[in-house]
Amino acid sequence: MFIDEVKITVKAGKGGNGIVAFRREKYVPKGGPAGGDGGNGGSVIFVGESGLTTLLDLRYNKVLKAADGENGMAKNCFGKAADNIYVKVPLGTVIYDEVLGSVIADITKHGQEVVICKGGKGGRGNSSFATSRVPAPYICESGLPGEEKSLKIELKVLADVGLVGLPNAGKSTLISVVSAAKPKIANYPFTTLVPNLGVVGVKDGRSFVMADLPGLIEGASIGAGLGLNFLKHIERTRVIAHVIDMDPLDKSDPYNNYLIINKELENYDKKLLLRPQVIVANKMDLPNSLENLEKFKKECKNIPIIPISAYNKDNINALLYKLADLLDTVSLNEFVDDIKEEIVEYIYKKPEAPFVITLGKDGIYNVTGPVVKRYFDITDFSRDDNVKLFAQKIRNLGVDEELKNLGVKNGDTVRIFDFEFEFFD
């Protein structure tokens, strides 16, 4: 089953917690702190795999979650870091952050790895807090949570040559003749519903990937028929092979059919018409094809026309040589903006405020902010020493001073994320 669009949730693992522990061996006086650090949580990494052609596996696996890191242990033993999850996806996969609507990654190479969600860092045990002034601290950190994202994953078929044309023009027959692909073929008007990929070998030793793309109809660029579900796959092809039925069953004009498809390509993206095109004049074994071809040539003079009969396998080699020659002159990056080398622009951005204080509807002041959030996440509130350290950190940020300026007095309640605290000056 060909699946080219899925929506999933991805969550990296939480870092393991550090612990408070002390050495208590019989012959080790003043053993000191021995609490180990927690291990890092597992990350979720997407990997390009050239052997895949569908997102089917992700359709039935809506939530991907990496394991949490192991907690630290006594005797200064560190917790084990969790294994990363590697998700194999086809080449041409574009990954979007569904909430932000931005592109996270565009996977176009075999083996390309992209960290989609980074695992949380493990918390430190009390051994890490020992100093000459405090040789036996009762302080440790909790592990940080892993990143979590809602993703929209879209596959845009990555092929060298894309076959386009109206339904029943002979695209499926052609790809079945020149490659090992086995699309559905019938002698009545119907359209291929999913792209079919095949590796084509030319007699001189060259080879390329050809895609038999679903048939277009008039109005596809505004959603008619398969519409945009088809057109997005054209974006990743280097050469367009426009298959024209030279003796249509409905007696329509082949040149007018050619204009219809080109118009749909232009309406979707004008840059598609910049790609090299080859017109494949198919079904030359039918009675009226030769006459229609002569008329077609008078109308269309600037694009190479290769007459063939895919059914009888006539003139197939001439077509393959022409396509291979064109591919030799066109680089992959020339027409695909998304794959071009990224140019990084360094723009000064005003740093985000470390904390924000707002008044809730219940009259309680809420303290939030990126720095406060980090301090909050790494604090184990079950230990008094950890709570005292947290209070000192946010005091150093200036939170207490700002709360006093807002009129908060001793004994008032202040909310920091999910916890409520009593304010003391």
N, C-alpha and C positions, 0 to 999 in steps of 0.2 A: 504494500500500500504506500502510495506517495503522499507524504505529509510535508507541506512547506511553510506552515505557520503554527506555532504553539505558544501558550502562555503558561509559565511555571513560576514557582516561588523557590528561591535559593537561599540557604542559610548556612553560614560558616559556623564552626564549632566555637564554644566558649573556652577561654583559657582556664587551666586548672588553678585552684586556689593555693596560695602559699600557706604554711602552717606555723604555729608556735610550738617548739619542742626544745628539750634540753638534754644534754648528755648526762647519763646517770650510771656510767660504768663504775665498778667497785674500786678500781685503782686509778681513777682519773679525777683528782680533786678539782673543784671549780670547773666542771666540764664545759659550761658555757652553752650558748644557743646552738641548736642543731636542727632547726626547721628548714626543710628544703623548699625550693621554688616550684610552682606549678608548671606543667607543660603547656605549650601553645596549642590552641584549637586548630582543627583542620581547616584548610581553605578549599574553596570550590574553584576548580580550574577547567576551562574549556580548551579542548585540543582539536585542531584540524585533522581530519582523517580522509584521505583521498578515496578510500574504498567505500565510503558511505554516500548515499544519494537521497536520503530522506530523514526527516525528523521524527520518524515513527516511534522510536524508543522513548523520546521525551513526552510524547502525547499521553502515554500511559504511566508516566512517572512525574506527576504534577509538582511534587515537593522533593527537592534535593537538599539533604542536610548532612553536613560533615560532623564527625564525632568531636566531643569535647576533649580538651586536654586533661591529663591525669593530675590529681592534686599532689602537692609536695608531700614528702614523707619524712619521718624522723631520721636521725643520723646523717643529716645533710643530703639525703637522697632526693634528687629532682624527680618530679612527675614526668611521665612519658608524653612527648608531643603526639597529638593525634595525627593519623594519616590524612593526607589530602585526598579529595575526591577528584578524579579526572573524568570529564565528560567528553566523549568523542562526538564531534559534529561534522557534517559534510563541509567541503570547501564551498565558499560563497555564503556562509551563515553570517547574518547580521544580528547582533544582540542589542536590544534596546532596554533602557530602564523605563518601565511602564509608567512609573510615577512622575519622573522628570521629563519623559519624552525624548531623551537624548540617547545617542548611540554610544554604547559602552565599548563594543569591539566589532571588528569586521574581519572575519577569519578567512583568509584566501590562500594559505600555504599549508602543505602537509607538515604536521608536527608543530605548527604554530601554537603556542600556549598563551592563554590570557587568564589572569587571576580575576575572576568575577566578584567573588566575595572573600575577603581576607579573614583568616581565623584570628580570634582574640589572643592577646598576649597573656602568658601565664603570670600569676601574681607572685610576689616575692615572699619568701619565708623570713622568720625573724633573724636568721643568720645574716641576711643581707643588711639588716639595720643595726648591727652591732658596731659600736664605736668605743673609743677609749673612755668617753664620759658615761656611756650607757652600754656596758659590756654584756648585759643580759636583758635585751628588750623583749617586751611582750606584744610586739607589733608585727602584723603580717598584712598581706594584700590579697584581695580576691582577684580572680582572673577577669580580664575584660571580655565583654560579650563579642561574639563574632558578627560580622556584617550580615545584613539580611536585605534582599531585594526582590521585587516583583519584576519579572522579565517578560518581554515579548521577543520571541526568537523567530526570525524570518529567513527562509532559504531562497537565495537567488542563484539559480543554476549557473555554474561556472563552466563554460564550454568555449571552444575556439570558434566553431561555426554554429550558427543558429538557423534552423530551417523555419521560415515563416511562409504564410500563405493562407488562403481560404480553406475551409474544411473540404476534404476529398480532393485536394490538389495533388496528392501522391507523396506527401512528406514521409509518412510511416513506411510506405513501400520502399522509398529511396534509402532510408536509414537501415532497413532490414537487409537490403542488398549490399550495402557498402560496409556493414559492421555486423557484429554478433547480436545486436539488439533485436528483440522480438516483440515489437508493439502489435496491438490488435489491428488487423487489416480486413476490410470487407469491400464488396463490390456495390455498395450503396452509400449514399451521402451520410456521413457521420463525422464527428470530430474526435481526435485524441483528447482525453481528459487530463492527462498528466504528462510532463516532459519525459522523454526517453533519451538516455545517453548511450552513445556507442563510440568505441575507439576505431577510427578509420585508418587503414594502412594503404599508403600509395606504393606503387610498384618500384619506385626509385628508393624506397626505404624510409621516407618521411611518414609521419603519422600525426593525427590530431584528433581532438574530441569533438564530436558532432552531437547536437541536441535537436531532437524532433520535438518542437514546441507546439502546444495546443493550437488548433486552428482559430484564426481571428474572424470576426464578422464586423460589419459596419456598426460603429457606435461602441466598439470595445473600449476605447479610451475614456468613455464616461460610464463604463460599467456594464455594457450590454454583453450577453453571453458569459464567457469566462472572464472577460474584461481585464481588470487590473491584476487578477490572479495570474494571467498569462504574461502581460506586458512587463512585469517586473523582472521576469527571467531573461528578457532580451538585453537588459542593461549590462550583463556580464559577458556578452559575446563579442569577439573581435571582428568577425566577418558575418554578414547576413546573406544567406542564400535564399533568395525569394523564389519559391516554387510556384509556377503558374501552370494551370491546366489549360492546354492549348485547344482542347475540344470539350468544353464544359457540358455536363448533362442538361443544364438549364439554358444552353445556347447563349449565355451571357458573353460580353466582349472581354477577352483576356486582358487587354490593355486597361480597360476600365476596372477590372478586378485588381490589377496591379496598383492603380492609383488609389483604390479604396484602402488597401492595406498600408500603403505608404502614408496616407493621410492619418490613419490611426496611430502609426508610429510617431508622426510629427506632433500630433495632438498630445500624446503622452509625454514625449521629451524630444525637442527639436534636435538635440545632439545625436539622437539615434540615426538620423539621416546622414551624419558625417562619416559613419562607418562604411567601409568598402562593401559594395553589394555585388552579387552575381545573380543574374536571372537564370533560373533553371527552367527552361521551356520543356515541360514534362508531357507525357502521353503522346509522343510523336508517332506512335503506332496507330493512332485513331484516324479516321478518314479525313476530317476537316483540319487537322493540326497544321499541315504544311501551309495551307492557304492562310490560316490565321497567324502563323509565325511570320510570314512575309509582311502582313499588315502591321504586326506588332513591331517589327524591326524599323518600319518607317516612322512609327510614333516614338520609339525609344532608341536613341542613337548613342547615348553617352555611357551606357552601362553594358558590360560584357554579357552576352547571351549565349548560353550553352544548351543546345537542343538535345534532349535525351528521351529514352523510354525506360523508366525504372522497371516496368513490368518485364520487358524483353532484355533488360540490361544493356541497352544500346548506348554507346558513347559515354559510359560511366567513367572510364579512365580519364578522358579529356576533362571532365568536370572536376575530378579529384586533383589532377595536376594544377588546374586553375586555382582551386581553393588553397592548395598548399603553397603555390607561388604568392598569393595574396597574403597569407599568414606570415610568410617570410619577411614581408615589408611592414607589418603592423605589430607594434609591441603591445603587451598586455595593458600597460599603464596609459597608453595613448588616449583611450576613450573612457576609461573607468576612473572617475575622479576619486572614488572612495579608496582606491588601492594606491593612489599616488603617495610618494614619500611625504610624510607629515612635516609641516613647517611649524615649529614651536615659536609662539610669540610670547615674550615675557612682558606682562602688563602689571604695573604696581596695583595691588589691591589692598585697600584699607583693612587692617586686621579686625576680625570680629571681636566684639566686646567679650571679655572673659565671663561676665555674668550679667543677667538681666533680672530686675525685680519688678514684678507687677502685682497689683492689688486684685485679689479674687472677688467673686460675687459674694462670698461668705465673709468678707472683711479680713481675710488672712492674706498676708503677703507671700507670694510665691517667688522662690529664687531658682532661676534656671541659667543655662549658658553652657558653652562647650567645655570650658575648663572645669567648672563646677561638676558637670556631668562625668568627666573623667575621674575626678576625685571621688565622686559618689560611687561609681562603678567598682573602683578598686578597694573600697572600704568594707571590711567585715564588721557590721554594726553589733555583732554579738559580743565584742570585746571592748571594754571601757577604754583601753589604751588607744585602740583604733579610732574610737569616736572622738577622743581628745585630739588626736593627730588631725582628723578631718576638720574639727572645729578650728584648729590653729591654721590650717591651710586656707580655709575660706576667709578667716579673719585677715590673713596676710594679703588676700586679694582685695580687701576693702569692703567686703560684704557687710560686716558689722557696722562700720562707720556709715555706710549708705542707709542701712536700716534705721539707725538712730536719727539720721537727717530726715527720714520719712515719718518719724514720730513713734517708732516701735520702742516700747519700754520693757524693763525687766518683768519677766513672767508672761509676756505676750507670746502667742503661738506663731511660729514661722514654718512654712512648708517648703521643703527642698525635695522636689520630684515626688516620690511616693511616701516620704517620711515627714512627720510633723515634729518640730523641736520647740522647746521652751527657751526663749531668748534670755540670756544673761549678759550683762555688760561686764 
